Amino acid sequence: MVPTSPLDVADLGDRVHKSLEAFLGRQAATLDAIAEDLGPVADALTGFLLDGGKRLRPAFCYWGWRGAGGADTDEIVTAASCLELLHACALIHDDVMDGSDTRRGKPAVHRRFAMLHRGEEWLGDAESFGRSAAILLGDLCLIWADQMFNESGLPGDARLRAAPTYDAMRGELMAGQYLDLLEQVLGGRDVDRALRVARYKSAKYTIERPLHLGGILAGATPQALDAYTAYGLPLGEAFQLRDDVLGVFGDPAQTGKPAGDDLREGKRTVLIATAVTRASAGQAAVVRRLLGDPGLDDAGVQRLREVIAETGALDHVERLVEERTAEATAALAGAPIEDDARGVLAALAQAATRRRG
């Protein structure tokens, strides 16, 4: 039985880990039966999914279920765990699009397969092979997420009832990814557009939709689902805003990515859009010159950090995080959900927005 105290949320993370471990073991055997050459694929995905991650999305799905009166079962843990595979798909593809070198302190999947290509002295371009392999591995994670959900053991009528929400979540994620890609080439400087990207690329599929998914699986009332939205949307935005700050000011030892990587990639986040909107002519010139430079050195990173702080953009985003977290927490007060879930969701709100990595 999963403890219901907010202090024991880590126990659910252990159960998610074991569920993923069992599923990935079966998938590795399936790949091996196709060809031994697929060993590196199984190894890469097993390592990616089991050697890190905060397990927030499964946690919100599980507590969405519990909040709607669902009992603790291994089946809901398995169903919730499929969201880690969906998340892996997004991260692997995101790293390809951004040209990121690392993820969670290790080579990104496309870099890993480029190194494999070079190590084996295969024909062709190693970087192209790495990107192509990563796209396929991300697609495989998306397929496996569906499979894990459908093989969870939850009743078919519950899964059928939740299918439209599951589909909406995946569609919103891909739409958000495209909007993010578009903002980079448009040189996005509009805060509202940046917030829209944050909402669809991360916020909804991180918190609101997992809560809905768990709630609908358990037969949640419309009132409970509305409460999950009132809590999940502002918290999801606060989560992504925190991520944006960490992408610029975070400690690499905590984030698993080089300092200032978002600046080298030219990410057009709310933080950057706010800085550009408030910048003087001189500060705006610094941003134009340095933002998106893949060879940006530590001095350039520091100069951009100074501009972001000097414009007040950092303080503004920190206030947005606090305001949205407070809004989410307040929405729990009158929510028609189980009391044990209310306590855990309040704790998760703090964990999602006060993290350092």
N, C-alpha and C positions, 0 to 999 in steps of 0.2 A: 504493500500500500504506500503511495507517495505521501509523505508528510505534507500537511497543509500550511505549516508555518512559513512565512516569507523567508526565514533564515535557512530553510531546507530546500530551496529551489534547485540547488546544485544536484540533488538526488535525481531530479528529472533529467538533468543533463547527462548523468551517467547512464540512465536508461535509454536515452536517445542514442548515445554513443554505442551501446550494446546492440540496439536495434539496427543501426547502420552497419555495424561490424558484421552482423549475421547476414544482412541483405547483400552487402558487398562481397562477402565470401561466396555466396551462391552465384552472384553475377560473374565473379572471377572464374569460377568453374565452368560457367557457360561459355565465356570467352575462350578459355583454354581448350574447350572441346571444338571450337571453330578452328583455331590455329594457335600454335605456340607463339607465333609472332605478335599476338595480342597481349602477351605478358606485360610489356611496358605500359599499355593502356590501363590494365587492371591495377598495376602498381601505382601509377600516377594518380588515379582517381581514389584509390584506397587511402593513399597518403594525404591527398588534398582534403578528403572528408573526415579523416580520423585524427589528423595531427593539428587540429586547431578549430577555431570557431566558437562563437558565444552561445549558440543554440537558442537564440532569442525567438526565432520564428516558430520552431516547435513548441517553445514555452507558451507563447501567446495563443497558439492553436489549442494546446492542451487545456489552458486555463479558461479559454473561451468555452470549451466543452464543459469543464467543471462548473463554471459560472452559470451555465444553463441547466445544471442539475445532473450532468453526466457522471457516472461512477468511474473510479479509477480502474482502468483495464490496460492490459498490454496492447490491445488492438488500437486504442486511441493513441497510445505512444508511437506505435508503428506508423499510423496514418499521419500524425504530426511530423514525424521524422522525415517524411518525404520532402518537406519544405527545405531541408538542408540540401537535397539534390537540386531543387529548383534554384536555390541560392548559389550553389556551385556553378550551375549553368551560367547564371548572370555574371558571376565573378570571372570565370574563365574567358567568356566572350568580352567582358569589359576590359580585361587586361590586354587582349589582342587589339581592341579598338584604340586603347590608350597607348599601346606600345610599352606597357609597364614591364620592368625587369623582375620585380619581386612581388610576392604575395605571402603574407604571414611569415616573413623573414626567410623565405626560400625562393628559388627561381620560379617565376610564373610558369604555367603549364607550357605556353608556347616556347619559352626559353629552354625549358627542360627537354623538349623534343628536338629543338635545334641543336642542343648539346649532344643528344643521342645521335643525331645525323652526323655531326662532325666526328664524334668518337668512333662510329662504325665506318667512317670514310665512304659514305654512300654518295651516289651521283646526285647532281643538281645542287640547288641552293638550300643551305641549312635553315635559313630564316624563313623561307617560304614553306618548307616542310613543317617547321615548328608551328607557324600560324595555321596551316591547313589542319594539322593534327589537333590543335587546340579547339578549332571550330567544331570538329567532329566529336571531340570529347565533351564539349559543352552540350552539343545536341544529344549525346548519349545520356548525359545527366538529366536532361529534360524528359527523355523517354523513360528513364529509370524512375523518375519522380512519379510519373503516372502509374508505372507498374507497382511501385511500393505502396502507393495509395490504394490501388485496386486489390492488392493482395494482403491488405492490412488485417482482414478478418472482420471488419465492420459490416453490418448488414447491408445488403445491396440497396434496399430502399433508402437508407440513410446516405449512402454514397451518391445515389441518383439525385437525391434532394440537394446535396451539396455541390453537384457537378457545375451548375451555372456560376456559382461563386468561385470555384476552382478555376474555371475557364476565364472568368473575368479577371482574376488575379494575374494569370499568365499573360493575358492580352495587355493589361495595363502596364505590366513590367516591360514588355517589348516596346510598347508605344513610348514609355518614358525613356527607354534607352535611345530610341531614335530621336526624340526631342532633345536629349542631352547631346547627341552627336551633331544635331542641327545647330544648337546654340554655339558650339565651338567654331563652326565655319561661318556663322553670322557675326561672330565677335560679340556675343551676347552681353548686354550691359543693362538690361531691364530686370529689375528685382522681381517683379511679378512673374515674368517668364521663367526666371531662375527658380522661383518657388514652385511653379507648376512642374518643372523638371523634378525637383526634389520630391514632390508629392507622388508623382507617378513612377519615377525610377526606383524609389526606395520606400517612401513612407507607407504607402498603401499595402505593398506586398510584405513589408516587414511586420506591421502591427495590425492595421484595421482588417485586412482580408484574412490573415490567419485566425484572428478572433472570430470573424464571421464564419469561417470554415468550421472551426471547432463548435461554435454555437449552433449552427445549422445541423451539423451531424448529430447533436444532442437534442434537437427539436426546440431550439430557442424561440421565444416569442418575438414578435416584431419590436416590442418595446426594449427587450434586451439587446437586440441587434442595433437599434438606434443608440443605445447607451454605449455599445462597443465602438460605434462610429464617433460619438462625442468624445470618447477617451482616445481612440486609436489614431484618428487623423492628426490632431495637434501633437500627440506624442510622437507619431511617425515623422512629422516635420521636424520636431525638436531633435530626434535621433539623427536625421540626415544633416541638420545644421551643425550638430556636434561633430559629425564625421567630416564636414567641410572645414571646421576649425582645426581638427586633428590633422587633416591633409596638408595644412600649411604650417601649423605650430606644434604638431605632435612630436613626441620622442620616438625615434625609429625603433628603439628597444621595446617600446610598448605597441606601436602601430604595425610593426613588421614591414614597413616601407621606408625608403630613404627620405630624409628630411626635405620638405619642400617638393615632393614628387608631383603634387597637384599643380604646382606652379610651372614646373617643366612641361607638364602635359597641357597646360593652358586651360584648365578646368574653369568654366564660366559658372561658378557657384553663386549663391546669394551673397556670400562673403565678398567675392570679387566684384559682383555687380554693384553692391553697396559702396565699395571703395571707389569704383570708377565714377559712380554718380556723384559722390561727394568730393572727388579729387580736384585739386587746383590744376592749372594748365601744366605746371612742372611735374606734379605727381602723376597726372594722366600720361605724360610723355614717358615716365619711368615704366609705367605699366605696359604701355604699347611696346616699348623696347625690350622688356625682359620677359613678360608673361608668354609662355608657350615656347620658350627657347629650350630645346632638349639638352643643350650643353650648359645650362645655367649652373654656375658654380656657387659655392657657399656664400660668397659676398653678394651675389645677385639675389639669392634666396633671402638673405638678411635685409637687403635694400627693399625688396617687395614687402617683407613682413613689416618693415618700418612704415611704409606708405599705408598699408592696411590699418595699422594701429593709429597712425597720425590722422587719418581721415575719420576715425571713430567707427569704422566698419566692424572691427573686432568687438568693441563694446556693444554695438548695436545688435550683432548676431548673438552675443552672449545673453543679452536681455530677451531676445526672441526665444531662445532656448528656455530660459526661466519662465517666461510668460506662457509658452505653449505647454510646458510641463505642468505648471500650476493649473492651467485650463483642463488638461487631461485628468489630473488628480481630482479636481473639483467635480468632474463628471461622474466619478465613481460614487460620490456621496449618496446620491439618490438612485443609483442604477438598480434595476430590478434583477439582481444577480445574487448568487450564493455568497454569504459573508466570507467564507474562507478564500474564495477567488478574489473578492474585493481586496483583501489584505495582500495577497500575492501580487496582484496587478499594481497596487500602489508601490510595492517594493520594486517591481520590474520597471516602473516609470523612472525611478531613481537610477537603477542599474543601466538603463538604456541611454541616459543623458548625462551622467556624471563619470562615464568611463574615460579612460586615458588611452585606450587602444582598440 
